[in-house]
Amino acid sequence: MNLDRIKADLRADEGYARQLYACPAGKLTIGVGHNIEDNGLSDEVIEHILEEDIARAEEDVRALFENYDTLDEVRQEVLVNMAFNLGRSRLAKFIKFISAMNTRHFVLAAAEGTDSVWAEQVGKRAQLLMMRMATGMHA
């Protein structure tokens, strides 16, 4: 079998979609005719998607926090976790949090993060992340 040729044929026959759609049989489908509803995703694909999403979140954080590269790893991970959850546009609305971070006032940043609708929505996740932000410790 010629893999390149069958890929081209399947792209032509199935189409190519970066978003979920319902195929003619009504099944949730993505990519080149991948029936995600019945077949799910492999662990390898899930890991790849996670790594791409982390990279995108880190890109978002770099755009919002001028001192990101000078922060310790724990605080970098907090910011990436938040960007992963919120997305750039929602995280950008945390004006006081961003200001405190950019001036390295980590306890104030943690207080601002805790005092948000997001913190109410995600509960323990926000508590843990803001504790890490305030202390710089991953405990």
N, C-alpha and C positions, 0 to 999 in steps of 0.2 A: 504494500500500500504506500502511496505517495502522500505523506502527512501534509505537506504544504498544499497539495491539490485538494485533498478532502477538507482541510480547513477553509480554503477559499470557497469550495462548493457549499459547505455548511453556512458560512457567513452569508453567501448569496441567498440560500434557501431559508435560513432561519432569521436573518437580520442580526443586528448588533445593538444591544441596549445596555446603557450604563445604569439605568433605573429599572426597578421592578415593573413588570407589566403582566397582564393576564394574557396567556396564549389563547389560540382559538378553542382549546379544550377547557379554558377557564383556570388553568394552573398558573400560580405565580412563577414567573420566569425572569431570568436576568442573563446578561452576557450574550452568548451565541446559543440561544435555545436551551439554556440550563434550567431545568425544572427544579427550582429551589424548594418548592412545596413538597415534592416527593423525595428528592435526592439530597436536600440540604447542602452543606458545604463540608469539604474535607478539613481535617485539622490543619493541614498545610496552608490551605486557602485562608482559613480563619486567621492563622498566625500572620500571613502576608498582609491581609487587610488591616489587622491590628497595628503592624509595623508602619504601614502607610498612614494610618490615622494618627499614630503618635508623631510621625514626622510632620504631618500637617499641623497638629496642635503645637509642636515646637516652633514651627514657622510663625504661627499666629502669636505665640508668646514673644518671640523675638521682635515682632512688629510693634508690640504694645509696651514692652519693658526694656528700656534702654540699657539697663545693667544686667540683663539676663546672663550673659556669659561670665560675669564676675561673681555670680551667686554660687553658694555651695550646692552640691548635688541634691540635697534634701529639698531645698527651696525651689530649685529648678524643677524637680519632680512634682512639687505641689502645683506650680504654675501650669505645667503641662497637663496635669490631671484636671485642673479647672478648665483649661482651654479645650481639652478633649470632651468634657461634659457640657460646657456652655457654648463653645464655638467662639470665634473671634468677635463677632458683632455683639453678643451678649456680654462677654467678658470686658469688652471695651467700655461698657456702661458703668463699670466699677471704678469711677473716677477717683474717689478718695483712696481706694485700695491701691490703684496703680500709682498714684502720687506717693503714698507711703512706701511702696516697694521701690520706686525709683530714687527715693531718698534714704533707703535702707533702714526705715523705721518698721521693723518686722513685727513688733508687738502691736503697733497701731494698725498695720496692714491686717494682721490676724483679727483684730477687733472689728475692723471694717468688713472683712469677709464674713465674720460671724453675724454681723448686723445686716443681713440681707435676706431677701425673699428666697434666693438660691439656697442659703443655709437652712431655712425652714423646710424647703422642698426636699433636700437630700439628707437632712438630719445628721446621723453619725458620721457620714462621709465628710461633711463640712467641719464638724467638730474635730475629727482626726487631722484633717488637712491643716486647719488653722492652728492646732496645737503644734504641728510640725513646722509651720511657718514661724510661729512665735519663738520656738526653741531651737530650730535648726536640727532637731533630732528625729530620727525615724522610728520612734517607739510607739 
